[in-house]
Amino acid sequence: MVAALTAALTLGALPGLAGSREPSREQPTDAASFRDVILAAASDRSIGTISAPDSANAATAGITPTDVLGDGPPEPGAAPAVRPVLAVPNVSAAWEWKPPRHTLSGYATFYDNGTTAMRLPRGTVVVICGNAGCLERVVNDYGPQKEIRIVDMYRPDFFAICGCGWWAGTTWVTVRVY
């Protein structure tokens, strides 16, 4: 009884909040709501001369409206007398993988949800090499479910390293574990 009476009083006292309202139409802004603002510091509306901000600017004699800004013409023979010598380390044009912790060889097939390896935990970095090349991937799932396969790969990755046609289901690979 008390709850019903409280609800009735609330709906009667707050009719706008209890029901839905139609959005109000946009009204044009009254031009009389804008007015001039007069600052006390500039009440006479005149600006006097502005002095140089600091002594450094005054020492350079300032910039006049007729001054041309830009680099001047280079002086003839202005090249530096001694050029710096750079020490560049000798780097070979080839690269190589660091030695893997483990190497596995066996069959691989494709799997549409990423790279899986039954014997490796998620997050392990592996390099998978087949007849057509190598790919570096991170193991993101557990699998494969068959004992004869050591890795299942994302379908485009499988065909990139397989070097075989679309009808192939498995290929021999070497997996290097890093």
Sequence and secondary structure as in RCSB ss.txt:
>XXXX:A:sequence
MVAALTAALTLGALPGLAGSREPSREQPTDAASFRDVILAAASDRSIGTISAPDSANAATAGITPTDVLGDGPPE
PGAAPAVRPVLAVPNVSAAWEWKPPRHTLSGYATFYDNGTTAMRLPRGTVVVICGNAGCLERVVNDYGPQKEIRI
VDMYRPDFFAICGCGWWAGTTWVTVRVY
>XXXX:A:secstr
 HHHHHHHHHHHH HHHHS           GGG      STTTT        SSHHHHHTT   TT   S     
TT S SS          S       SEEEEEEEEE TT  B TTS TT EEEEEETTEEEEEE  B   SSTTEE
EEE HHHHHHHH   TT   EEEEEEE 
